[in-house]
Amino acid sequence: MQEIVGAIHGHSTYSDGTGSFPEILAAAQAAGLDFLAMTDHDTLQPLQDIGEGFHGKTLLLIGCEVSPPTNHLLALGASTCPSRDQPPQDYIDELRAQGALTFLAHPHDRGVPLAKIPSYRWDAWPIDRYTGIEVWNHLSDWSGNLGKLPHALRGVVKPHSFLAGPEAETLALWDEAGRTRRVVGIGGLDVHDVRIGRRPLQLRVFPYPFAFRALLCHVLVPDWPPALEDAKTALLAAVAAGRLYFANHAMGDPRGLAFRGLTAAGDEAVQMGDECEAPGPRRLQLTAPRAADLRILRDGQVIAHSFGRDLACEVGGAGVYRAELRIRRGGRLYPWAFTNPIYIRRAPGAAVKAAAADRWR
């Protein structure tokens, strides 16, 4: 498997971002991204005007974000962006029929009361047939912790000190949804590069060059072809299968992180995103490229915990197993990386396919 690293969920001048595509792509290339998935609000016009393809080593994909007042949905691999003026299940199903991957965006966004920005949370329940959840939204995490003005100013100066990680509600939603089918978790930047004032005193909130070194997705692909369609298929198929983890690179590059299920002989049996029937693998193994606070969870509950580079535990039957890593700095633990689960199902035949069309398989 080859590990590729990229950013999902970005906005340009085609919606409410401040950067042009040449500017954004230059920042992505400078950051060394393997892929960049842009998702402007309610439009796929960049697909016609700019097109998808490699820019240097960076693969540009054009998606969209369906954006009613609440219930935002990210779509990757779509051919048309559906109207936001319909029930959320309808635009999920419309995108699914296209073979697109769909993710509930910032489902527990809190808004910014200080700036009178409302919450853009997901409140249309019940729903189904979506691919996954944007478990960690970089912008929502930061803005939701700003508080009063002096606190907010410190958040602008030292933004990563304000990142608390995914909302507990979102993690609980992810764990619960995964009990019946694969639900892929991603980390999204939601980068707009907000610019306040004019140069040379202009203030930029999470500029593109900064954001592209922050919350990124690490995707495991069999190979990384140089041709657009082959690379796009490999990337979206791996995302649909949940073969990824997401991490805050401000805490360090986690490349090489592995979360696997092992047989009694110690051979790899399953990896992130895999579904298998009980009893499944005998042991779970989490390996990090540097010492960190390591946790393995089953159905949202910690079942193994240590500080170091390796953590293993015996499998305790059926469940949704995933891993979390945190970095200790100055006496505080900062969120670092979150893996997609390994699913162990109770009954024969209970394993189900990801909510993605066969075109990405």
C-alpha positions, 0 to 999 in steps of 0.5 A: 500500500502507498500512503498519499496525503491531501486536503479535503473541503476548500473554498475559492472565489467560486463561492465564499473563499478569497483565493483563485485556483492558481493561488490555491494550487500554488499553495497546495504544491508548495505544501507537498500535497498529493491531492486537493479536493475543492468543494465550493458551495452549490456549484461545480463550475470549476469542473468546467472552467478549471477541470481536474488533473495533476498540477505538478505532483498534486491531483486536483479534484473538484467536488461541491458542498450542498449548502442550505442554511443547515445540513451541509453535504460534501460531495466528491466525484459528482457530475452535477451539484443538486439543488439545496432546496429539497430534503437532505435525503433527496440530495444524498440519494441524487448524488449517490445515483451519480456514484458520488461519495457524500459526507455530512459536513461539520454535523455539530458546528456551534457557530460563532456567537461573538461574530453572530455567525449561526450554527451550520450543524446537521439536524435532518434526522433520520437519514441514510445512504451517505458515505460518511461523516466529516468527523473533524472540521478544522474551521468549526473546531477553531471558531467554536472555541473562540469565546470572548474577544480577548480569547479570540485574539489569542486564537488568531495569534496561536490558532492551533492552541485552540483546536480541541479535536472532533466534537464528542457528539460527532465521535459518538454519532460516527461510532453509533452509525458504524454499528450497522454499516461502514461509515467513513470518517474524514477530516476537512479543512473548510478553508476560506482564507478569510482576509480582513483589511488591506495590505500591508496590515491585512489579517488573514484567518487560516490562509491557504498555505497555513491550512495545507499544513494543518488537518490532512487526510492520509489515504492508503492506495494500492498504487498512485498512477500518473494518469488522471482517471486512474489516480482519481479512481484509486483515491476515491475507491480507497476513501469509499473503503475507509482506508484512511486516517486524518491528522493535524500536521501542526502536531507533527507528520504522522506518516507511517501510522498503522492500525491493523488486525492481526491473526494468531500468528501475527500476520495482518488480517484486516486494516482500517475500513475492513469489515469482517465477521466475528471472531475476526482478527485475534489482536489489534495493533496500533503503531505510530511514527513517534511517541504519543498518547495512544488509545484503541476504542471499541464502540466509543469506549477506550479499551487500551491506552498507553504512551509510546509508539506501539499499542496492542490489545486482544479483540473483545468480540464484535464492535467498531474498533478505531484508534486515537492519538494525541501529542503532549506539549507543555503538560497538555494533550493535543489531538493528533490523529484519528483512524477509520475503524475496523468493523467486526460484525456479529452475524454471518453475512452482516458485513455490508459494502460502503455507500459508494457506487461500483465506479470507484471500486 
